Amino acid sequence: MNTTLIPDRRHWPEYLAEAGGLGLFMISASVFTILFEHPESPLRQQLPDAISRRAFTGIAMGLTAMSIIYSRMGRRSGAHLNPAVTFTFFRLGKIAPRDVTGYVIAQFTGGVAGMILSALLMGRLLADPAVDFAVTKPGAPGIAVAFFAELVISAVLMLVVLSVSNTPRTAGFTGVCAGVCVATFITFEGPLSGMSINPARTLASAVAAGKFTALWIYFLAPPLGMALASLLYQRIRGRAQVKCAKLQHAGSSRCIFCEYHSPGSHHHQPAERPESASVDATHAVRGPAST
């Protein structure tokens, strides 16, 4: 029996961390979408302007992303939280095929579990048409615009991640930069596609809502955009400059990616992660009193 694609049982802590991370992200998306979009919410009533509501939602979700990336479970798994991110690092030769399977299953399972739990706890509020289970769907400009917008923002996110995480001076701030991207995309790109960049995130809301509008966009555009970004990064800096598939490499957690070397790759040490940069970035998210 070919076991190449069977998840590695030794890496179940990383898989669980991925599932938990996206599950928490979906719960957060549910809570903040209710707070800023539900007609009965005091915050919604205080913010009649749609772009203001998207900005606050974006800030909240950007901080959520940062917190997960710098959390213990984020440092454990590398905080992909997104099959498109995992597939991109696999294409770059940084993830074993078995771990791709484990991560992708965990991401989809965790996202759906998070939305099911949100529906159980906030069912009536989450089902309101103004909230609609935080689904992502094409906006008024149409499907073609939604596809192109998803492709572009996915490419931008991956370029930011690759550029920042593989530069020793800035590596510790990868999570901050990713969170800023999330906040910016929700604020300005949201009306075009709903801002997904993540097939597992979109499917989770779709399953909870029972609505699968233009699902193919969110399964095709993010992986394609990130693949194009990785090709561009390779062309500019070279494939060897991609050191590891973790977004946040600080801490004592083992790294299953640095242990893996794809066929034909050269052995290398993981990129330097200056302790000072990592500490500063963690403080920026969690505050100086955090432990």
C-alpha positions in Angstrom: 0.0 0.0 0.0 1.3 3.4 -1.0 1.5 5.5 2.2 2.9 8.6 0.6 -0.3 10.6 1.1 -1.4 9.2 4.4 -1.0 11.7 7.2 2.0 11.1 9.5 0.8 10.0 12.9 3.8 11.5 14.5 2.6 15.0 13.4 -0.9 14.9 14.9 -0.1 17.8 17.3 0.6 20.0 14.2 -2.6 18.9 12.5 -4.7 19.5 15.6 -3.2 23.0 15.9 -4.1 23.8 12.3 -7.7 22.6 12.9 -8.0 24.6 16.1 -6.5 27.7 14.6 -9.0 27.9 11.7 -11.8 26.8 14.0 -11.1 29.8 16.3 -10.8 32.1 13.2 -14.3 31.1 12.1 -15.8 31.6 15.5 -14.2 35.0 15.6 -15.5 35.8 12.1 -19.0 34.8 13.3 -18.8 37.0 16.4 -17.5 40.1 14.7 -19.8 39.8 11.7 -22.8 39.7 14.2 -21.4 42.7 16.2 -20.9 44.9 13.1 -23.6 43.7 10.8 -26.6 42.4 12.7 -29.4 45.1 12.6 -30.0 44.8 16.4 -26.3 45.2 17.3 -25.6 48.6 19.0 -22.3 48.7 17.1 -24.2 48.3 13.8 -26.5 51.2 14.8 -23.5 53.4 15.7 -21.8 52.7 12.3 -24.3 53.3 9.5 -21.5 53.5 6.9 -20.6 50.2 5.3 -16.9 50.9 4.8 -16.6 51.9 8.5 -18.1 48.6 9.5 -15.8 46.7 7.2 -12.8 48.6 8.6 -13.6 47.6 12.2 -14.4 44.1 11.1 -11.1 44.0 9.2 -9.2 45.3 12.2 -10.8 42.7 14.5 -10.1 39.8 12.1 -6.6 41.0 11.4 -5.9 41.0 15.1 -7.5 37.5 15.3 -5.1 36.3 12.6 -2.1 37.8 14.4 -3.1 36.3 17.7 -3.4 32.8 16.2 -0.1 33.1 14.3 1.8 34.1 17.5 -0.1 31.7 19.8 1.4 28.4 21.0 -0.6 26.4 18.5 0.3 28.8 15.7 3.9 28.4 16.4 3.4 24.7 16.6 1.8 24.3 13.1 3.2 27.3 11.4 -0.3 28.8 11.1 -1.1 28.1 7.5 -4.8 27.9 8.3 -5.4 27.8 4.6 -5.1 24.9 2.0 -3.9 27.5 -0.6 -0.9 28.4 1.7 -0.1 24.7 2.3 -0.2 23.8 -1.4 2.1 26.7 -2.2 4.7 25.6 0.3 4.4 22.1 -1.0 5.0 23.4 -4.5 8.1 25.1 -3.1 9.3 21.7 -1.7 8.9 22.7 1.9 6.2 20.2 3.0 6.1 16.4 2.8 3.1 15.0 0.8 1.9 13.3 3.9 1.8 16.5 5.9 -0.1 18.3 3.0 -2.8 15.7 3.4 -2.9 16.1 7.2 -2.9 19.9 7.1 -5.6 20.2 4.4 -7.9 17.7 6.2 -7.4 19.5 9.4 -8.0 22.9 7.9 -11.3 21.9 6.3 -12.4 20.0 9.4 -11.5 22.7 11.8 -13.2 25.4 9.8 -16.5 23.5 9.5 -16.3 22.5 13.2 -15.8 26.2 14.1 -18.9 27.3 12.1 -21.0 24.4 13.4 -20.1 25.5 17.0 -20.9 29.1 16.1 -24.3 28.1 14.7 -25.1 26.1 17.8 -24.2 29.1 20.1 -25.4 32.0 17.9 -27.9 30.3 15.6 -30.6 33.0 15.3 -28.1 35.9 15.2 -25.8 34.1 12.7 -28.7 33.2 10.4 -29.9 36.8 10.1 -29.8 37.8 6.4 -27.4 40.7 7.3 -25.0 38.3 8.8 -25.7 35.1 6.7 -23.2 32.9 8.5 -20.3 35.2 7.3 -20.5 33.6 3.8 -18.2 34.8 1.1 -19.8 35.4 -2.3 -19.3 37.5 -5.4 -20.4 41.2 -4.9 -22.4 43.4 -7.2 -19.6 43.7 -9.9 -20.1 40.0 -10.7 -18.3 36.6 -10.8 -15.4 37.6 -13.1 -14.4 40.6 -10.9 -14.7 38.4 -7.8 -12.4 35.8 -9.3 -9.8 38.3 -10.3 -10.0 40.1 -7.0 -9.5 36.8 -5.1 -6.5 36.0 -7.3 -4.9 39.3 -6.8 -5.3 39.5 -3.0 -4.1 35.9 -2.6 -1.0 36.7 -4.6 -0.3 39.8 -2.6 -0.7 37.9 0.7 1.7 35.2 -0.4 4.3 37.7 -1.7 4.2 39.5 1.7 4.6 36.2 3.6 7.5 35.0 1.5 9.3 38.3 1.5 8.9 39.1 5.2 9.4 35.5 6.6 12.6 34.9 4.6 14.3 38.2 5.5 16.1 37.7 8.9 15.5 41.3 10.0 11.7 41.1 9.5 10.9 37.4 9.9 9.4 37.9 13.4 6.9 40.3 12.0 5.4 37.9 9.4 2.2 37.5 11.5 1.8 41.3 11.9 2.1 41.8 8.2 -0.3 39.0 7.4 -2.8 40.5 9.8 -2.5 43.9 8.2 -3.2 42.3 4.9 -6.3 40.6 6.2 -7.6 43.9 7.7 -6.9 45.8 4.5 -8.5 43.2 2.2 -11.7 43.0 4.3 -12.0 46.8 4.3 -11.4 47.5 0.6 -11.8 44.2 -1.3 -14.8 42.8 0.7 -17.5 44.2 -1.6 -15.9 42.5 -4.6 -15.7 38.9 -3.4 -16.5 38.8 0.3 -12.7 38.5 0.9 -11.9 34.8 1.4 -8.4 33.9 0.1 -9.1 30.6 1.7 -11.1 27.6 0.4 -11.5 26.1 3.8 -12.8 29.3 5.3 -15.4 29.7 2.4 -16.6 26.1 2.6 -17.0 26.3 6.4 -19.5 29.2 6.1 -21.1 27.7 3.0 -21.8 24.4 4.9 -23.3 26.2 7.9 -25.5 28.4 5.6 -26.3 25.7 3.1 -25.3 28.2 0.4 -22.6 27.3 -2.2 -22.8 30.3 -4.5 -19.8 30.4 -6.9 -17.8 28.1 -4.6 -15.4 27.3 -7.5 -14.0 30.8 -7.3 -12.8 30.3 -3.8 -11.3 26.9 -4.5 -9.5 28.0 -7.7 -8.5 31.7 -7.4 -6.6 31.6 -4.0 -4.3 28.6 -4.9 -3.7 30.0 -8.3 -2.9 33.5 -7.0 -0.5 32.1 -4.4 1.2 29.8 -6.9 1.8 32.8 -9.2 3.2 34.8 -6.3 5.6 32.0 -5.4 6.7 31.8 -9.0 7.4 35.5 -9.0 9.3 35.3 -5.7 11.4 32.5 -7.1 12.2 34.5 -10.2 13.3 37.5 -8.2 15.1 35.8 -5.2 15.4 32.2 -6.1 13.8 29.0 -4.7 16.6 28.4 -2.3 15.7 31.6 -0.4 12.5 30.0 0.9 13.8 28.6 4.1 10.7 27.1 5.9 6.9 26.8 5.7 6.3 28.3 9.1 4.9 31.8 9.3 6.3 32.2 12.8 9.5 30.3 13.6 10.2 31.6 17.1 9.8 29.5 20.2 10.8 26.0 21.2 8.2 24.1 19.1 9.6 21.5 16.8 9.5 22.2 13.1 8.3 19.3 10.9 9.1 21.4 7.8 12.8 22.0 8.6 13.1 18.3 9.2 11.8 17.6 5.7 13.9 17.9 2.5 12.1 17.3 -0.8 13.7 15.0 -3.4 16.6 16.8 -5.1 16.7 19.7 -2.6 19.9 20.8 -0.9 20.1 20.5 2.9 20.0 23.8 4.6 19.5 25.3 7.9 16.2 27.2 8.7 16.2 30.9 8.2 17.5 33.0 11.0 14.7 34.2 13.2 16.2 37.1 15.4 14.9 36.7 18.9 14.5 40.4 19.3 12.3 40.7 16.2 10.1 37.8 17.4 9.7 39.2 20.8 8.8 42.7 19.5 6.3 41.2 17.1 4.7 39.1 19.8 4.5 42.1 22.1 2.8 44.1 19.3 0.0 41.6 19.2 -0.3 40.4 22.8 1.0 43.3 24.9 4.0 43.6 27.1 2.4 41.8 30.0 1.6 38.7 28.0 3.3 35.4 28.9 
